[in-house]
Amino acid sequence: TTLFHKYTKTKQEAIQRNDTSTADEMDEKIQSIGGREEYQRASQLNTSLHSTSKWVLKVLGRKKLLTGIPHDDDDDDDDR
């Protein structure tokens, strides 16, 4: 998803400068990575994994395995 953001930002900046060549190049790059549809699919996957990652970090924090890394212990999730 990082490339999608980079390419769309560059495209928008190019459009503001009336640089159609760069805007077209960014369109091609966006399409080469699957376009907006693939970006949205990747974003959904990332979002679904985020909650799992957050849970793992909480469990590791409770077990004092994240020394020096802030974490939130307020959740009552079970740590199986």
PDB file of N, CA, C and O in Angstrom:
ATOM      1  N   THR A   1       0.817  -1.209   0.000  1.00  0.00           N
ATOM      2  CA  THR A   1       0.000   0.000   0.000  1.00  0.00           C
ATOM      3  C   THR A   1       0.856   1.267   0.000  1.00  0.00           C
ATOM      4  O   THR A   1       0.390   2.340  -0.382  1.00  0.00           O
ATOM      5  N   THR A   2       2.094   1.134   0.426  1.00  0.00           N
ATOM      6  CA  THR A   2       2.982   2.290   0.466  1.00  0.00           C
ATOM      7  C   THR A   2       3.244   2.837  -0.933  1.00  0.00           C
ATOM      8  O   THR A   2       3.223   4.050  -1.141  1.00  0.00           O
ATOM      9  N   LEU A   3       3.490   1.948  -1.889  1.00  0.00           N
ATOM     10  CA  LEU A   3       3.731   2.395  -3.264  1.00  0.00           C
ATOM     11  C   LEU A   3       2.502   3.098  -3.836  1.00  0.00           C
ATOM     12  O   LEU A   3       2.618   4.107  -4.533  1.00  0.00           O
ATOM     13  N   PHE A   4       1.327   2.555  -3.534  1.00  0.00           N
ATOM     14  CA  PHE A   4       0.097   3.181  -4.030  1.00  0.00           C
ATOM     15  C   PHE A   4       0.013   4.622  -3.547  1.00  0.00           C
ATOM     16  O   PHE A   4      -0.289   5.525  -4.327  1.00  0.00           O
ATOM     17  N   HIS A   5       0.279   4.840  -2.262  1.00  0.00           N
ATOM     18  CA  HIS A   5       0.237   6.200  -1.714  1.00  0.00           C
ATOM     19  C   HIS A   5       1.297   7.086  -2.356  1.00  0.00           C
ATOM     20  O   HIS A   5       1.033   8.244  -2.680  1.00  0.00           O
ATOM     21  N   LYS A   6       2.479   6.548  -2.536  1.00  0.00           N
ATOM     22  CA  LYS A   6       3.567   7.315  -3.148  1.00  0.00           C
ATOM     23  C   LYS A   6       3.196   7.720  -4.577  1.00  0.00           C
ATOM     24  O   LYS A   6       3.347   8.881  -4.958  1.00  0.00           O
ATOM     25  N   TYR A   7       2.715   6.763  -5.355  1.00  0.00           N
ATOM     26  CA  TYR A   7       2.370   7.050  -6.754  1.00  0.00           C
ATOM     27  C   TYR A   7       1.187   8.003  -6.877  1.00  0.00           C
ATOM     28  O   TYR A   7       1.199   8.893  -7.728  1.00  0.00           O
ATOM     29  N   THR A   8       0.166   7.829  -6.038  1.00  0.00           N
ATOM     30  CA  THR A   8      -0.988   8.736  -6.134  1.00  0.00           C
ATOM     31  C   THR A   8      -0.623  10.147  -5.694  1.00  0.00           C
ATOM     32  O   THR A   8      -1.115  11.121  -6.264  1.00  0.00           O
ATOM     33  N   LYS A   9       0.235  10.266  -4.687  1.00  0.00           N
ATOM     34  CA  LYS A   9       0.683  11.592  -4.253  1.00  0.00           C
ATOM     35  C   LYS A   9       1.482  12.267  -5.371  1.00  0.00           C
ATOM     36  O   LYS A   9       1.259  13.435  -5.686  1.00  0.00           O
ATOM     37  N   THR A  10       2.403  11.525  -5.957  1.00  0.00           N
ATOM     38  CA  THR A  10       3.211  12.082  -7.049  1.00  0.00           C
ATOM     39  C   THR A  10       2.332  12.466  -8.222  1.00  0.00           C
ATOM     40  O   THR A  10       2.559  13.489  -8.868  1.00  0.00           O
ATOM     41  N   LYS A  11       1.327  11.646  -8.499  1.00  0.00           N
ATOM     42  CA  LYS A  11       0.387  11.947  -9.597  1.00  0.00           C
ATOM     43  C   LYS A  11      -0.363  13.246  -9.319  1.00  0.00           C
ATOM     44  O   LYS A  11      -0.476  14.100 -10.198  1.00  0.00           O
ATOM     45  N   GLN A  12      -0.875  13.395  -8.100  1.00  0.00           N
ATOM     46  CA  GLN A  12      -1.617  14.612  -7.761  1.00  0.00           C
ATOM     47  C   GLN A  12      -0.733  15.852  -7.851  1.00  0.00           C
ATOM     48  O   GLN A  12      -1.170  16.899  -8.329  1.00  0.00           O
ATOM     49  N   GLU A  13       0.500  15.731  -7.396  1.00  0.00           N
ATOM     50  CA  GLU A  13       1.438  16.856  -7.493  1.00  0.00           C
ATOM     51  C   GLU A  13       1.715  17.195  -8.956  1.00  0.00           C
ATOM     52  O   GLU A  13       1.804  18.368  -9.320  1.00  0.00           O
ATOM     53  N   ALA A  14       1.851  16.170  -9.785  1.00  0.00           N
ATOM     54  CA  ALA A  14       2.093  16.387 -11.216  1.00  0.00           C
ATOM     55  C   ALA A  14       0.895  17.071 -11.867  1.00  0.00           C
ATOM     56  O   ALA A  14       1.062  17.965 -12.697  1.00  0.00           O
ATOM     57  N   ILE A  15      -0.300  16.658 -11.496  1.00  0.00           N
ATOM     58  CA  ILE A  15      -1.514  17.280 -12.043  1.00  0.00           C
ATOM     59  C   ILE A  15      -1.568  18.759 -11.664  1.00  0.00           C
ATOM     60  O   ILE A  15      -1.941  19.598 -12.484  1.00  0.00           O
ATOM     61  N   GLN A  16      -1.201  19.077 -10.435  1.00  0.00           N
ATOM     62  CA  GLN A  16      -1.204  20.469  -9.992  1.00  0.00           C
ATOM     63  C   GLN A  16      -0.202  21.311 -10.768  1.00  0.00           C
ATOM     64  O   GLN A  16      -0.399  22.513 -10.948  1.00  0.00           O
ATOM     65  N   ARG A  17       0.883  20.671 -11.232  1.00  0.00           N
ATOM     66  CA  ARG A  17       1.899  21.375 -12.017  1.00  0.00           C
ATOM     67  C   ARG A  17       1.618  21.308 -13.523  1.00  0.00           C
ATOM     68  O   ARG A  17       2.399  21.813 -14.330  1.00  0.00           O
ATOM     69  N   ASN A  18       0.500  20.681 -13.892  1.00  0.00           N
ATOM     70  CA  ASN A  18       0.164  20.451 -15.303  1.00  0.00           C
ATOM     71  C   ASN A  18       1.211  19.595 -16.004  1.00  0.00           C
ATOM     72  O   ASN A  18       1.458  19.755 -17.200  1.00  0.00           O
ATOM     73  N   ASP A  19       1.823  18.687 -15.252  1.00  0.00           N
ATOM     74  CA  ASP A  19       2.841  17.778 -15.789  1.00  0.00           C
ATOM     75  C   ASP A  19       2.162  16.466 -16.178  1.00  0.00           C
ATOM     76  O   ASP A  19       2.185  15.496 -15.421  1.00  0.00           O
ATOM     77  N   THR A  20       1.562  16.448 -17.358  1.00  0.00           N
ATOM     78  CA  THR A  20       0.800  15.271 -17.783  1.00  0.00           C
ATOM     79  C   THR A  20       1.689  14.046 -17.998  1.00  0.00           C
ATOM     80  O   THR A  20       1.245  12.912 -17.815  1.00  0.00           O
ATOM     81  N   SER A  21       2.925  14.273 -18.379  1.00  0.00           N
ATOM     82  CA  SER A  21       3.837  13.150 -18.601  1.00  0.00           C
ATOM     83  C   SER A  21       4.060  12.363 -17.308  1.00  0.00           C
ATOM     84  O   SER A  21       3.974  11.135 -17.297  1.00  0.00           O
ATOM     85  N   THR A  22       4.347  13.081 -16.222  1.00  0.00           N
ATOM     86  CA  THR A  22       4.563  12.411 -14.929  1.00  0.00           C
ATOM     87  C   THR A  22       3.261  11.819 -14.419  1.00  0.00           C
ATOM     88  O   THR A  22       3.257  10.717 -13.870  1.00  0.00           O
ATOM     89  N   ALA A  23       2.158  12.534 -14.592  1.00  0.00           N
ATOM     90  CA  ALA A  23       0.859  12.022 -14.144  1.00  0.00           C
ATOM     91  C   ALA A  23       0.535  10.710 -14.868  1.00  0.00           C
ATOM     92  O   ALA A  23       0.068   9.756 -14.245  1.00  0.00           O
ATOM     93  N   ASP A  24       0.782  10.663 -16.178  1.00  0.00           N
ATOM     94  CA  ASP A  24       0.543   9.440 -16.948  1.00  0.00           C
ATOM     95  C   ASP A  24       1.474   8.313 -16.502  1.00  0.00           C
ATOM     96  O   ASP A  24       1.067   7.155 -16.420  1.00  0.00           O
ATOM     97  N   GLU A  25       2.716   8.664 -16.216  1.00  0.00           N
ATOM     98  CA  GLU A  25       3.691   7.672 -15.735  1.00  0.00           C
ATOM     99  C   GLU A  25       3.229   7.074 -14.411  1.00  0.00           C
ATOM    100  O   GLU A  25       3.338   5.867 -14.195  1.00  0.00           O
ATOM    101  N   MET A  26       2.713   7.925 -13.525  1.00  0.00           N
ATOM    102  CA  MET A  26       2.232   7.437 -12.234  1.00  0.00           C
ATOM    103  C   MET A  26       0.990   6.568 -12.408  1.00  0.00           C
ATOM    104  O   MET A  26       0.813   5.585 -11.689  1.00  0.00           O
ATOM    105  N   ASP A  27       0.131   6.928 -13.359  1.00  0.00           N
ATOM    106  CA  ASP A  27      -1.035   6.083 -13.665  1.00  0.00           C
ATOM    107  C   ASP A  27      -0.583   4.692 -14.079  1.00  0.00           C
ATOM    108  O   ASP A  27      -1.147   3.691 -13.636  1.00  0.00           O
ATOM    109  N   GLU A  28       0.430   4.630 -14.926  1.00  0.00           N
ATOM    110  CA  GLU A  28       0.954   3.339 -15.373  1.00  0.00           C
ATOM    111  C   GLU A  28       1.517   2.552 -14.191  1.00  0.00           C
ATOM    112  O   GLU A  28       1.297   1.345 -14.084  1.00  0.00           O
ATOM    113  N   LYS A  29       2.234   3.225 -13.319  1.00  0.00           N
ATOM    114  CA  LYS A  29       2.801   2.549 -12.155  1.00  0.00           C
ATOM    115  C   LYS A  29       1.701   2.050 -11.219  1.00  0.00           C
ATOM    116  O   LYS A  29       1.793   0.952 -10.669  1.00  0.00           O
ATOM    117  N   ILE A  30       0.670   2.859 -11.045  1.00  0.00           N
ATOM    118  CA  ILE A  30      -0.460   2.452 -10.195  1.00  0.00           C
ATOM    119  C   ILE A  30      -1.111   1.202 -10.776  1.00  0.00           C
ATOM    120  O   ILE A  30      -1.432   0.266 -10.044  1.00  0.00           O
ATOM    121  N   GLN A  31      -1.304   1.189 -12.081  1.00  0.00           N
ATOM    122  CA  GLN A  31      -1.911   0.019 -12.734  1.00  0.00           C
ATOM    123  C   GLN A  31      -0.998  -1.202 -12.644  1.00  0.00           C
ATOM    124  O   GLN A  31      -1.474  -2.331 -12.529  1.00  0.00           O
ATOM    125  N   SER A  32       0.316  -0.973 -12.697  1.00  0.00           N
ATOM    126  CA  SER A  32       1.257  -2.102 -12.661  1.00  0.00           C
ATOM    127  C   SER A  32       1.254  -2.824 -11.311  1.00  0.00           C
ATOM    128  O   SER A  32       1.644  -3.988 -11.226  1.00  0.00           O
ATOM    129  N   ILE A  33       0.814  -2.129 -10.258  1.00  0.00           N
ATOM    130  CA  ILE A  33       0.727  -2.772  -8.946  1.00  0.00           C
ATOM    131  C   ILE A  33      -0.708  -3.201  -8.614  1.00  0.00           C
ATOM    132  O   ILE A  33      -1.006  -3.556  -7.473  1.00  0.00           O
ATOM    133  N   GLY A  34      -1.581  -3.167  -9.604  1.00  0.00           N
ATOM    134  CA  GLY A  34      -2.944  -3.664  -9.414  1.00  0.00           C
ATOM    135  C   GLY A  34      -4.016  -2.603  -9.334  1.00  0.00           C
ATOM    136  O   GLY A  34      -5.199  -2.928  -9.242  1.00  0.00           O
ATOM    137  N   GLY A  35      -3.630  -1.341  -9.365  1.00  0.00           N
ATOM    138  CA  GLY A  35      -4.614  -0.262  -9.333  1.00  0.00           C
ATOM    139  C   GLY A  35      -5.280  -0.099  -7.984  1.00  0.00           C
ATOM    140  O   GLY A  35      -4.885  -0.713  -6.993  1.00  0.00           O
ATOM    141  N   ARG A  36      -6.297   0.739  -7.968  1.00  0.00           N
ATOM    142  CA  ARG A  36      -7.013   1.042  -6.722  1.00  0.00           C
ATOM    143  C   ARG A  36      -7.658  -0.210  -6.129  1.00  0.00           C
ATOM    144  O   ARG A  36      -7.694  -0.368  -4.909  1.00  0.00           O
ATOM    145  N   GLU A  37      -8.168  -1.101  -6.981  1.00  0.00           N
ATOM    146  CA  GLU A  37      -8.845  -2.303  -6.483  1.00  0.00           C
ATOM    147  C   GLU A  37      -7.886  -3.171  -5.671  1.00  0.00           C
ATOM    148  O   GLU A  37      -8.244  -3.650  -4.595  1.00  0.00           O
ATOM    149  N   GLU A  38      -6.682  -3.374  -6.175  1.00  0.00           N
ATOM    150  CA  GLU A  38      -5.708  -4.191  -5.445  1.00  0.00           C
ATOM    151  C   GLU A  38      -5.241  -3.485  -4.173  1.00  0.00           C
ATOM    152  O   GLU A  38      -5.005  -4.123  -3.147  1.00  0.00           O
ATOM    153  N   TYR A  39      -5.110  -2.162  -4.254  1.00  0.00           N
ATOM    154  CA  TYR A  39      -4.749  -1.383  -3.058  1.00  0.00           C
ATOM    155  C   TYR A  39      -5.801  -1.591  -1.967  1.00  0.00           C
ATOM    156  O   TYR A  39      -5.457  -1.816  -0.807  1.00  0.00           O
ATOM    157  N   GLN A  40      -7.082  -1.516  -2.339  1.00  0.00           N
ATOM    158  CA  GLN A  40      -8.154  -1.669  -1.359  1.00  0.00           C
ATOM    159  C   GLN A  40      -8.159  -3.076  -0.765  1.00  0.00           C
ATOM    160  O   GLN A  40      -8.417  -3.256   0.425  1.00  0.00           O
ATOM    161  N   ARG A  41      -7.873  -4.068  -1.604  1.00  0.00           N
ATOM    162  CA  ARG A  41      -7.807  -5.446  -1.114  1.00  0.00           C
ATOM    163  C   ARG A  41      -6.652  -5.585  -0.098  1.00  0.00           C
ATOM    164  O   ARG A  41      -6.819  -6.190   0.961  1.00  0.00           O
ATOM    165  N   ALA A  42      -5.502  -5.027  -0.431  1.00  0.00           N
ATOM    166  CA  ALA A  42      -4.344  -5.083   0.474  1.00  0.00           C
ATOM    167  C   ALA A  42      -4.635  -4.323   1.761  1.00  0.00           C
ATOM    168  O   ALA A  42      -4.235  -4.752   2.843  1.00  0.00           O
ATOM    169  N   SER A  43      -5.325  -3.205   1.649  1.00  0.00           N
ATOM    170  CA  SER A  43      -5.668  -2.404   2.811  1.00  0.00           C
ATOM    171  C   SER A  43      -6.596  -3.173   3.747  1.00  0.00           C
ATOM    172  O   SER A  43      -6.427  -3.132   4.965  1.00  0.00           O
ATOM    173  N   GLN A  44      -7.572  -3.872   3.180  1.00  0.00           N
ATOM    174  CA  GLN A  44      -8.486  -4.676   3.994  1.00  0.00           C
ATOM    175  C   GLN A  44      -7.733  -5.784   4.711  1.00  0.00           C
ATOM    176  O   GLN A  44      -7.989  -6.059   5.883  1.00  0.00           O
ATOM    177  N   LEU A  45      -6.802  -6.420   4.005  1.00  0.00           N
ATOM    178  CA  LEU A  45      -6.018  -7.482   4.620  1.00  0.00           C
ATOM    179  C   LEU A  45      -5.191  -6.923   5.773  1.00  0.00           C
ATOM    180  O   LEU A  45      -5.140  -7.509   6.854  1.00  0.00           O
ATOM    181  N   ASN A  46      -4.554  -5.802   5.537  1.00  0.00           N
ATOM    182  CA  ASN A  46      -3.737  -5.172   6.567  1.00  0.00           C
ATOM    183  C   ASN A  46      -4.583  -4.822   7.791  1.00  0.00           C
ATOM    184  O   ASN A  46      -4.154  -5.026   8.927  1.00  0.00           O
ATOM    185  N   THR A  47      -5.766  -4.305   7.559  1.00  0.00           N
ATOM    186  CA  THR A  47      -6.664  -3.947   8.651  1.00  0.00           C
ATOM    187  C   THR A  47      -7.079  -5.185   9.441  1.00  0.00           C
ATOM    188  O   THR A  47      -7.145  -5.159  10.669  1.00  0.00           O
ATOM    189  N   SER A  48      -7.355  -6.264   8.721  1.00  0.00           N
ATOM    190  CA  SER A  48      -7.767  -7.490   9.426  1.00  0.00           C
ATOM    191  C   SER A  48      -6.622  -8.063  10.248  1.00  0.00           C
ATOM    192  O   SER A  48      -6.857  -8.675  11.290  1.00  0.00           O
ATOM    193  N   LEU A  49      -5.393  -7.875   9.796  1.00  0.00           N
ATOM    194  CA  LEU A  49      -4.239  -8.375  10.533  1.00  0.00           C
ATOM    195  C   LEU A  49      -3.855  -7.465  11.696  1.00  0.00           C
ATOM    196  O   LEU A  49      -3.255  -7.915  12.672  1.00  0.00           O
ATOM    197  N   HIS A  50      -4.202  -6.189  11.588  1.00  0.00           N
ATOM    198  CA  HIS A  50      -3.814  -5.230  12.621  1.00  0.00           C
ATOM    199  C   HIS A  50      -4.333  -5.630  13.998  1.00  0.00           C
ATOM    200  O   HIS A  50      -3.593  -5.573  14.980  1.00  0.00           O
ATOM    201  N   SER A  51      -5.584  -6.028  14.074  1.00  0.00           N
ATOM    202  CA  SER A  51      -6.130  -6.361  15.388  1.00  0.00           C
ATOM    203  C   SER A  51      -5.393  -7.556  15.984  1.00  0.00           C
ATOM    204  O   SER A  51      -5.185  -7.617  17.196  1.00  0.00           O
ATOM    205  N   THR A  52      -4.999  -8.500  15.143  1.00  0.00           N
ATOM    206  CA  THR A  52      -4.229  -9.641  15.618  1.00  0.00           C
ATOM    207  C   THR A  52      -2.873  -9.185  16.124  1.00  0.00           C
ATOM    208  O   THR A  52      -2.416  -9.624  17.179  1.00  0.00           O
ATOM    209  N   SER A  53      -2.234  -8.309  15.375  1.00  0.00           N
ATOM    210  CA  SER A  53      -0.933  -7.796  15.786  1.00  0.00           C
ATOM    211  C   SER A  53      -1.043  -7.054  17.110  1.00  0.00           C
ATOM    212  O   SER A  53      -0.184  -7.197  17.980  1.00  0.00           O
ATOM    213  N   LYS A  54      -2.095  -6.266  17.261  1.00  0.00           N
ATOM    214  CA  LYS A  54      -2.298  -5.518  18.493  1.00  0.00           C
ATOM    215  C   LYS A  54      -2.467  -6.472  19.668  1.00  0.00           C
ATOM    216  O   LYS A  54      -1.927  -6.230  20.747  1.00  0.00           O
ATOM    217  N   TRP A  55      -3.210  -7.548  19.467  1.00  0.00           N
ATOM    218  CA  TRP A  55      -3.422  -8.542  20.506  1.00  0.00           C
ATOM    219  C   TRP A  55      -2.094  -9.194  20.887  1.00  0.00           C
ATOM    220  O   TRP A  55      -1.800  -9.361  22.070  1.00  0.00           O
ATOM    221  N   VAL A  56      -1.294  -9.562  19.890  1.00  0.00           N
ATOM    222  CA  VAL A  56       0.001 -10.197  20.153  1.00  0.00           C
ATOM    223  C   VAL A  56       0.885  -9.268  20.978  1.00  0.00           C
ATOM    224  O   VAL A  56       1.522  -9.703  21.936  1.00  0.00           O
ATOM    225  N   LEU A  57       0.924  -7.986  20.607  1.00  0.00           N
ATOM    226  CA  LEU A  57       1.738  -7.030  21.355  1.00  0.00           C
ATOM    227  C   LEU A  57       1.267  -6.909  22.800  1.00  0.00           C
ATOM    228  O   LEU A  57       2.087  -6.801  23.711  1.00  0.00           O
ATOM    229  N   LYS A  58      -0.037  -6.927  23.015  1.00  0.00           N
ATOM    230  CA  LYS A  58      -0.557  -6.851  24.382  1.00  0.00           C
ATOM    231  C   LYS A  58      -0.127  -8.063  25.193  1.00  0.00           C
ATOM    232  O   LYS A  58       0.279  -7.932  26.348  1.00  0.00           O
ATOM    233  N   VAL A  59      -0.215  -9.238  24.591  1.00  0.00           N
ATOM    234  CA  VAL A  59       0.185 -10.462  25.294  1.00  0.00           C
ATOM    235  C   VAL A  59       1.675 -10.411  25.623  1.00  0.00           C
ATOM    236  O   VAL A  59       2.071 -10.707  26.750  1.00  0.00           O
ATOM    237  N   LEU A  60       2.494 -10.041  24.658  1.00  0.00           N
ATOM    238  CA  LEU A  60       3.935  -9.943  24.896  1.00  0.00           C
ATOM    239  C   LEU A  60       4.239  -8.914  25.988  1.00  0.00           C
ATOM    240  O   LEU A  60       5.136  -9.119  26.806  1.00  0.00           O
ATOM    241  N   GLY A  61       3.491  -7.811  25.997  1.00  0.00           N
ATOM    242  CA  GLY A  61       3.680  -6.792  27.026  1.00  0.00           C
ATOM    243  C   GLY A  61       3.346  -7.312  28.411  1.00  0.00           C
ATOM    244  O   GLY A  61       4.070  -7.043  29.368  1.00  0.00           O
ATOM    245  N   ARG A  62       2.257  -8.054  28.524  1.00  0.00           N
ATOM    246  CA  ARG A  62       1.869  -8.616  29.821  1.00  0.00           C
ATOM    247  C   ARG A  62       2.924  -9.590  30.330  1.00  0.00           C
ATOM    248  O   ARG A  62       3.128  -9.726  31.536  1.00  0.00           O
ATOM    249  N   LYS A  63       3.573 -10.249  29.421  1.00  0.00           N
ATOM    250  CA  LYS A  63       4.606 -11.222  29.801  1.00  0.00           C
ATOM    251  C   LYS A  63       5.972 -10.561  29.949  1.00  0.00           C
ATOM    252  O   LYS A  63       6.994 -11.228  30.105  1.00  0.00           O
ATOM    253  N   LYS A  64       5.958  -9.204  29.893  1.00  0.00           N
ATOM    254  CA  LYS A  64       7.187  -8.411  30.066  1.00  0.00           C
ATOM    255  C   LYS A  64       8.250  -8.725  29.009  1.00  0.00           C
ATOM    256  O   LYS A  64       9.447  -8.699  29.295  1.00  0.00           O
ATOM    257  N   LEU A  65       7.801  -9.020  27.792  1.00  0.00           N
ATOM    258  CA  LEU A  65       8.724  -9.322  26.699  1.00  0.00           C
ATOM    259  C   LEU A  65       8.941  -8.130  25.771  1.00  0.00           C
ATOM    260  O   LEU A  65       9.614  -8.252  24.747  1.00  0.00           O
ATOM    261  N   LEU A  66       8.375  -6.984  26.126  1.00  0.00           N
ATOM    262  CA  LEU A  66       8.520  -5.783  25.304  1.00  0.00           C
ATOM    263  C   LEU A  66       9.234  -4.685  26.083  1.00  0.00           C
ATOM    264  O   LEU A  66       8.815  -3.528  26.039  1.00  0.00           O
ATOM    265  N   THR A  67      10.258  -5.013  26.766  1.00  0.00           N
ATOM    266  CA  THR A  67      10.978  -4.061  27.598  1.00  0.00           C
ATOM    267  C   THR A  67      11.308  -2.796  26.823  1.00  0.00           C
ATOM    268  O   THR A  67      11.958  -2.848  25.779  1.00  0.00           O
ATOM    269  N   GLY A  68      10.854  -1.657  27.343  1.00  0.00           N
ATOM    270  CA  GLY A  68      11.132  -0.366  26.716  1.00  0.00           C
ATOM    271  C   GLY A  68      10.160   0.014  25.623  1.00  0.00           C
ATOM    272  O   GLY A  68      10.258   1.110  25.071  1.00  0.00           O
ATOM    273  N   ILE A  69       9.210  -0.870  25.288  1.00  0.00           N
ATOM    274  CA  ILE A  69       8.229  -0.573  24.249  1.00  0.00           C
ATOM    275  C   ILE A  69       6.886  -0.332  24.930  1.00  0.00           C
ATOM    276  O   ILE A  69       6.371  -1.224  25.604  1.00  0.00           O
ATOM    277  N   PRO A  70       6.303   0.878  24.761  1.00  0.00           N
ATOM    278  CA  PRO A  70       5.020   1.161  25.411  1.00  0.00           C
ATOM    279  C   PRO A  70       3.913   0.249  24.876  1.00  0.00           C
ATOM    280  O   PRO A  70       3.897  -0.076  23.689  1.00  0.00           O
ATOM    281  N   HIS A  71       3.003  -0.157  25.735  1.00  0.00           N
ATOM    282  CA  HIS A  71       1.865  -0.968  25.334  1.00  0.00           C
ATOM    283  C   HIS A  71       0.688  -0.671  26.250  1.00  0.00           C
ATOM    284  O   HIS A  71       0.856  -0.110  27.333  1.00  0.00           O
ATOM    285  N   ASP A  72      -0.508  -1.055  25.803  1.00  0.00           N
ATOM    286  CA  ASP A  72      -1.741  -0.764  26.520  1.00  0.00           C
ATOM    287  C   ASP A  72      -2.212  -2.021  27.231  1.00  0.00           C
ATOM    288  O   ASP A  72      -2.551  -3.010  26.581  1.00  0.00           O
ATOM    289  N   ASP A  73      -2.238  -1.995  28.565  1.00  0.00           N
ATOM    290  CA  ASP A  73      -2.688  -3.152  29.343  1.00  0.00           C
ATOM    291  C   ASP A  73      -4.142  -3.022  29.783  1.00  0.00           C
ATOM    292  O   ASP A  73      -4.615  -3.837  30.576  1.00  0.00           O
ATOM    293  N   ASP A  74      -4.857  -2.020  29.287  1.00  0.00           N
ATOM    294  CA  ASP A  74      -6.207  -1.774  29.756  1.00  0.00           C
ATOM    295  C   ASP A  74      -7.233  -2.773  29.236  1.00  0.00           C
ATOM    296  O   ASP A  74      -8.324  -2.881  29.797  1.00  0.00           O
ATOM    297  N   ASP A  75      -6.909  -3.496  28.186  1.00  0.00           N
ATOM    298  CA  ASP A  75      -7.841  -4.428  27.573  1.00  0.00           C
ATOM    299  C   ASP A  75      -7.927  -5.694  28.396  1.00  0.00           C
ATOM    300  O   ASP A  75      -6.936  -6.123  28.986  1.00  0.00           O
ATOM    301  N   ASP A  76      -9.096  -6.291  28.439  1.00  0.00           N
ATOM    302  CA  ASP A  76      -9.266  -7.536  29.167  1.00  0.00           C
ATOM    303  C   ASP A  76      -9.255  -8.726  28.227  1.00  0.00           C
ATOM    304  O   ASP A  76      -9.809  -9.773  28.561  1.00  0.00           O
ATOM    305  N   ASP A  77      -8.634  -8.596  27.050  1.00  0.00           N
ATOM    306  CA  ASP A  77      -8.530  -9.725  26.119  1.00  0.00           C
ATOM    307  C   ASP A  77      -7.813 -10.871  26.788  1.00  0.00           C
ATOM    308  O   ASP A  77      -6.899 -10.662  27.586  1.00  0.00           O
ATOM    309  N   ASP A  78      -8.222 -12.080  26.466  1.00  0.00           N
ATOM    310  CA  ASP A  78      -7.532 -13.195  27.076  1.00  0.00           C
ATOM    311  C   ASP A  78      -6.251 -13.477  26.315  1.00  0.00           C
ATOM    312  O   ASP A  78      -6.189 -13.282  25.101  1.00  0.00           O
ATOM    313  N   ASP A  79      -5.240 -13.930  27.013  1.00  0.00           N
ATOM    314  CA  ASP A  79      -3.918 -14.032  26.412  1.00  0.00           C
ATOM    315  C   ASP A  79      -3.503 -15.477  26.143  1.00  0.00           C
ATOM    316  O   ASP A  79      -2.400 -15.896  26.493  1.00  0.00           O
ATOM    317  N   ARG A  80      -4.393 -16.216  25.526  1.00  0.00           N
ATOM    318  CA  ARG A  80      -4.090 -17.592  25.152  1.00  0.00           C
ATOM    319  C   ARG A  80      -3.072 -17.644  24.070  1.00  0.00           C
ATOM    320  O   ARG A  80      -2.696 -18.729  23.628  1.00  0.00           O
TER     321      ARG A  80
END
